Amino acid sequence: MINVGLIGFGYWGPNMARNVQENSGMRLHSICDLDAQALDLARQRYPGVLCTSRADELFANAQIDAIIIATPVNTHHQLAAQALELGKHVLVEKPMTDKVATANKLKELAARMGKVLMVDHTFVYSPAVQTLKKIISSGDLGDILYYDSVRINLGLFQHDINVIWDLAPHDISILNYTVGKQPRWVSAHGSSHVGNHLENVAYVTLGFEDDFLAHFHVNWLAPVKIRQTLIGGSRKMVVYNDMEPTEKIKIYDKGIDVIPQNGIYETLIQYRTGDIAVPHLENREPLKIEMEHFVDCIQNGKVPWTDSHAGVQVVKVLEAAQESIKQNGIPIDIG
């Protein structure tokens, strides 16, 4: 049984707590939050759990094996570092940190301490994304040509980070996990419309070595909620719509055939259309699967699907996107 201390019982923390409690390999030992009302709610829901406003009580408690961090991103580095230094495994909410330098420090610290450091890129653990990875890895789509994602809704406005740092980690982590390519450069544009200098609408483009392009549209000011990704392959194409209750993934046997002729002006483009396949998806909560994986990694020494390396790669893109916005969208090399 892995004893868990949870830091942060605000927006996402209660979901973490519930899934810890429902996991037979874990026990929710303690909950920490600076907000008195949040702690009162935690006490009501989990009367047998120690509730405190002091995180150091969790770090110093020898009974606690793992720390889950669900706090603002600017606190992630300090809290995760303290937990790792005192021999705790760590699961930290996305994004891993607010800087590449601190993300790399956590990665190195976890390796030195021999502890699991896992990032809560929740969508990676969804049955839909797991199926998407299998489809791409099988080669059925052919060469991957583009990845186009839209993640928009009305709110929730954040007070400490912009829409890129809030929403784009989902899509960047899905891209990195399913496609497995590292971008060469990032270009981004964004605008703030509420006077707080935090972008609430943004467009991010990633360029890769082989002319593969990825594009993300993130927005807190949309009248509808959309979570949709299009992946174009040389043989087939995929639409992943996370808002669909059942048919989240559709594989289209559509594409083009390029038929070279004598000269460039005589090249023929032939369109082809085939069937649509809808794979069956397991109906399980991603966070439940993630907690099971966290336990498995701790008990059996496995590397998490969303390990510290994956966390660093996401922060690299976010940091480069922010720099590109400051420089009016010029591509920032991330190598």
For each residue, the residues with C-beta under 8 A, 3 or more apart:
1: 25 26 27
2: 25 26 27 65 66 89 295 298 299
3: 26 27 29 63 64 65 66
4: 20 26 27 28 29 30 64 65 66 67 68
5: 29 30 31 32 58 61 64 66 67 68 88
6: 9 13 16 17 20 28 30 31 32 67 68 70
7: 13 32 33 55 58 67 68 69 70 71 79
8: 12 13 32 33 69 70 71 93
9: 6 13 14 17 31 32 33 35 38 39 41 42 70
10: 13 33 35 38 70 71
11: 70 156
12: 8 15 16 70 93 120
13: 6 7 8 9 10 16 17 31 33 38 70
14: 9 17 18 41 45
15: 12 18 19 287
16: 6 12 13 19 20 68 70 120 287
17: 6 9 13 14 20 21 28 31 42 45 46
18: 14 15 21 22
19: 15 16 22 23 285 287 288 290 291
20: 4 6 16 17 23 26 27 28 68 291
21: 17 18 26 28 46
22: 18 19 288
23: 19 20 26 288 291 292 295
24:
25: 1 2 292 295 299
26: 1 2 3 4 20 21 23 66 291 295
27: 1 2 3 4 20
28: 4 6 17 20 21 31 46 49
29: 3 4 5 49 50 61 63 64
30: 4 5 6 49 50 51 52 57 58 61 64
31: 5 6 9 13 17 28 39 42 46 49 50 51 52
32: 5 6 7 8 9 51 52 53 54 55 57 58
33: 7 8 9 10 13 38 39 42 51 53
34: 53
35: 9 10 38 39
36: 39 40 53
37: 40 41
38: 9 10 13 33 35 41 42
39: 9 31 33 35 36 42 43 51 52 53
40: 36 37 43 44
41: 9 14 37 38 44 45
42: 9 17 31 33 38 39 45 46 49 51
43: 39 40 46 47 49 51
44: 40 41 47
45: 14 17 41 42
46: 17 21 28 31 42 43 49 51
47: 43 44
48:
49: 28 29 30 31 42 43 46
50: 29 30 31 57
51: 30 31 32 33 39 42 43 46
52: 30 31 32 39 57 58
53: 32 33 34 36 39
54: 32 57 58
55: 7 32 58 59 79 82
56: 59 60 82
57: 30 32 50 52 54 60 61
58: 5 7 30 32 52 54 55 61 64 67 83
59: 55 56 67 82 83 86 88
60: 56 57 86
61: 5 29 30 57 58 64
62:
63: 3 29
64: 3 4 5 29 30 58 61 67 88
65: 2 3 4 88 89 298
66: 2 3 4 5 26 88 89 90 91 116 294 298
67: 4 5 6 7 58 59 64 79 80 83 88 89 90 91
68: 4 5 6 7 16 20 90 91 92
69: 7 8 75 76 79 80 83 90 91 92 93
70: 6 7 8 9 10 11 12 13 16 93 120
71: 7 8 10 75 76 79 93
72: 75 76 160 161
73: 76 93 95 97 98 160 161 165
74: 98 160
75: 69 71 72 78 79
76: 69 71 72 73 79 80 92 93 95 96 97 98 102
77: 80 81 97 98 99 102 103 105 106
78: 75 81 82
79: 7 55 67 69 71 75 76 82 83 92
80: 67 69 76 77 83 84 90 92 97 106 117
81: 77 78 84 85 105 106 109
82: 55 56 59 78 79 85 86
83: 58 59 67 69 79 80 86 88 90
84: 80 81 87 88 90 106 109 110 113 115 117
85: 81 82 109 113
86: 59 60 82 83
87: 84 113 115
88: 5 59 64 65 66 67 83 84 115
89: 2 65 66 67 115 116 117 118 294 298
90: 66 67 68 69 80 83 84 110 115 116 117 118
91: 66 67 68 69 116 118 119 120 294
92: 68 69 76 79 80 96 117 118 119 120 311
93: 8 12 69 70 71 73 76 119 120
94: 119 120 121 122 169 170 173 311 314
95: 73 76 98 119 165 169 311 314 315 318
96: 76 92 103 106 119 308 311 312 314 315
97: 73 76 77 80 102 103 106 311 315
98: 73 74 76 77 95 102 161 165 315
99: 77 102 103 315 319
100: 103 104 312 315 316 319
101: 104 105
102: 76 77 97 98 99 105 106
103: 77 96 97 99 100 106 107 308 311 312 315
104: 100 101 107 108 312
105: 77 81 101 102 108 109
106: 77 80 81 84 96 97 102 103 109 110 117 308 311
107: 103 104 110 111 117 308 309 311 312
108: 104 105 111 112
109: 81 84 85 105 106 112 113 117
110: 84 90 106 107 113 115 116 117 308
111: 107 108 114 308
112: 108 109
113: 84 85 87 109 110
114: 111
115: 84 87 88 89 90 110
116: 66 89 90 91 110 294 297 298 304
117: 80 84 89 90 92 106 107 109 110 307 308 311
118: 89 90 91 92 293 294 297 304 306 307 308
119: 91 92 93 94 95 96 173 304 306 307 308 310 311 314
120: 12 16 70 91 92 93 94 290 306
121: 94 124 125 169 170 173 174 177 306 310 311 314
122: 94 125 126 170 286 287 290
123: 126 129 170 173 174 242 286
124: 121 129 173 174 177 286 305 306
125: 121 122 129 130 286 287 289 290 293 305 306
126: 122 123 129 130 242 286 289
127: 130 131 281 282 283 284 286 289
128: 131 132 240 242 248 249 281
129: 123 124 125 126 132 133 174 177 178 240
130: 125 126 127 133 134
131: 127 128 134 135 249 279 281
132: 128 129 135 136 174 178 231 238 240 249
133: 129 130 136 137 177 178
134: 130 131 137 138
135: 131 132 138 140 141 238 249 251 279
136: 132 133 141 144 178 179 231
137: 133 134
138: 134 135
139: 142
140: 135 233 235 236 251
141: 135 136 144 231 233 234 235 236 237 238 251
142: 139 233 234 235 236 255
143: 210 233 234
144: 136 141 147 179 181 212 231 232 233
145: 211 212 213 232 233 234
146: 212 213 214 215 230 231 232
147: 144 175 179 212 213 214 215 229 230 231 232
148: 214 215 229 230 231 232
149: 171 174 175 214 215 216 217 228 229 230
150: 216 217 226 227 228 229
151: 167 168 170 171 216 217 218 219 226 227
152: 217 218 219 220 222 224 225 226
153: 219 220 222 224 225 226
154: 220 221 222 223 225
155: 220
156: 11 220
157: 194 200 220
158: 161 162 163 165 166 198
159: 196 198
160: 72 73 74
161: 72 73 98 158 165 166 198
162: 158 165 166 190 192 198 199 200 202 322
163: 158 166 167 168 190 198 199 200 201 202 218 219 220
164: 167 168 188 190 199 202 204 218 318 321 322 325
165: 73 95 98 158 161 162 168 169 318 322
166: 158 161 162 163 169 218 220
167: 151 163 164 170 171 218 220
168: 151 163 164 165 171 172 202 204 216 218 317 318 321
169: 94 95 121 165 166 172 173 314 318
170: 94 121 122 123 151 167 173 174
171: 149 151 167 168 174 175 216 218 229
172: 168 169 175 176 216 313 314 317 318
173: 94 119 121 123 124 169 170 176 177 306 310 314
174: 121 123 124 129 132 149 170 171 177 178 229
175: 147 149 171 172 178 179 206 214
176: 172 173 179 180 182 310 313 314
177: 121 124 129 133 173 174 180 305 306 310
178: 129 132 133 136 174 175
179: 136 144 147 175 176 212 214
180: 176 177
181: 144 208 209 212
182: 176 208 313
183: 186 206 207 208 214 317 334
184: 207 208 209 333 334 335
185: 206 207 320 331 332 333 334
186: 183 204 205 206 207 317 320 321 324 331 332 334
187: 204 205 207 324 329 330 331 332
188: 164 202 203 204 205 320 321 322 324 325 329
189: 202 203 324 325 328 329
190: 162 163 164 199 201 202 203 325
191: 199 200 201 202
192: 162 195 196 197 198 199 200
193: 200 201 221
194: 157 198 200
195: 192
196: 159 192
197: 192
198: 158 159 161 162 163 192 194
199: 162 163 164 190 191 192 202 325
200: 157 162 163 191 192 193 194 219 220 221
201: 163 190 191 193 218 219 220 221
202: 162 163 164 168 188 189 190 191 199 216 217 218 219 321 325
203: 188 189 190 215 216 217
204: 164 168 186 187 188 215 216 218 317 321
205: 186 187 188 213 214 215 216
206: 175 183 185 186 213 214 215 216 317
207: 183 184 185 186 187 213 331
208: 181 182 183 184 211 212 213 214
209: 181 184 212
210: 143
211: 145 208
212: 144 145 146 147 179 181 208 209
213: 145 146 147 205 206 207 208
214: 146 147 148 149 175 179 183 205 206 208
215: 146 147 148 149 203 204 205 206
216: 149 150 151 168 171 172 202 203 204 205 206
217: 149 150 151 152 202 203
218: 151 152 163 164 166 167 168 171 201 202 204
219: 151 152 153 163 200 201 202 222
220: 152 153 154 155 156 157 163 166 167 200 201
221: 154 193 200 201
222: 152 153 154 219 225 226
223: 154
224: 152 153
225: 152 153 154 222 243
226: 150 151 152 153 222 243
227: 150 151 241 242 243
228: 149 150 239 240 241 242 243
229: 147 148 149 150 171 174 238 239 240 241
230: 146 147 148 149 237 238 239 240
231: 132 136 141 144 146 147 148 237 238 240
232: 144 145 146 147 148 237 255
233: 140 141 142 143 144 145 236 237 238 255
234: 141 142 143 145 255
235: 140 141 142 253 255
236: 140 141 142 233 251 252 253 254 255
237: 141 230 231 232 233 251 252 254 255
238: 132 135 141 229 230 231 233 249 250 251 252
239: 228 229 230 249 250 252
240: 128 129 132 228 229 230 231 248 249
241: 227 228 229 244 247 248 250
242: 123 126 128 227 228 248
243: 225 226 227 228
244: 241 247 248
245:
246: 281
247: 241 244 250 278
248: 128 240 241 242 244 281
249: 128 131 132 135 238 239 240 278 279 281
250: 238 239 241 247 276 277 278
251: 135 140 141 236 237 238 276 277 278 279
252: 236 237 238 239 274 276
253: 235 236 272 273 274 275 276 277
254: 236 237 271 272 273 274
255: 142 232 233 234 235 236 237 271 272
256: 269 270 271 272
257: 269 270 271 272
258: 267 268 269 270
259: 267 268 269 270
260: 267
261: 266 267 268
262: 266
263: 266 267
264: 267
265:
266: 261 262 263
267: 258 259 260 261 263 264
268: 258 259 261
269: 256 257 258 259
270: 256 257 258 259
271: 254 255 256 257
272: 253 254 255 256 257
273: 253 254
274: 252 253 254
275: 253
276: 250 251 252 253
277: 250 251 253
278: 247 249 250 251
279: 131 135 249 251
280:
281: 127 128 131 246 248 249
282: 127
283: 127
284: 127 288 289
285: 19 288 289
286: 122 123 124 125 126 127 289 290
287: 15 16 19 122 125 290 291
288: 19 22 23 284 285 291 292
289: 125 126 127 284 285 286 292 293
290: 19 120 122 125 286 287 293 294
291: 19 20 23 26 287 288 294 295
292: 23 25 288 289 295 296
293: 118 125 289 290 296 297 304 305
294: 66 89 91 116 118 290 291 297 298 304
295: 2 23 25 26 291 292 298 299
296: 292 293 299 300 302
297: 116 118 293 294 300 301 302 303 304
298: 2 65 66 89 116 294 295
299: 2 25 295 296
300: 296 297
301: 297
302: 296 297
303: 297 307
304: 116 118 119 293 294 297 307 310
305: 124 125 177 293 310
306: 118 119 120 121 124 125 173 177 310 311
307: 117 118 119 303 304 310 311
308: 96 103 106 107 110 111 117 118 119 311 312
309: 107 312 313
310: 119 121 173 176 177 304 305 306 307 313 314
311: 92 94 95 96 97 103 106 107 117 119 121 306 307 308 314 315
312: 96 100 103 104 107 308 309 315 316
313: 172 176 182 309 310 316 317
314: 94 95 96 119 121 169 172 173 176 310 311 317 318
315: 95 96 97 98 99 100 103 311 312 318 319
316: 100 312 313 319 320 334
317: 168 172 183 186 204 206 313 314 320 321 334
318: 95 164 165 168 169 172 314 315 321 322
319: 99 100 315 316 322 323
320: 185 186 188 316 317 323 324 332 334
321: 164 168 186 188 202 204 317 318 324 325 332
322: 162 164 165 188 318 319 325 326
323: 319 320 326 327 332
324: 186 187 188 189 320 321 327 329 330 331 332
325: 164 188 189 190 199 202 321 322 328 329
326: 322 323
327: 323 324 330 332
328: 189 325
329: 187 188 189 324 325
330: 187 324 327
331: 185 186 187 207 324
332: 185 186 187 320 321 323 324 327
333: 184 185
334: 183 184 185 186 316 317 320
335: 184
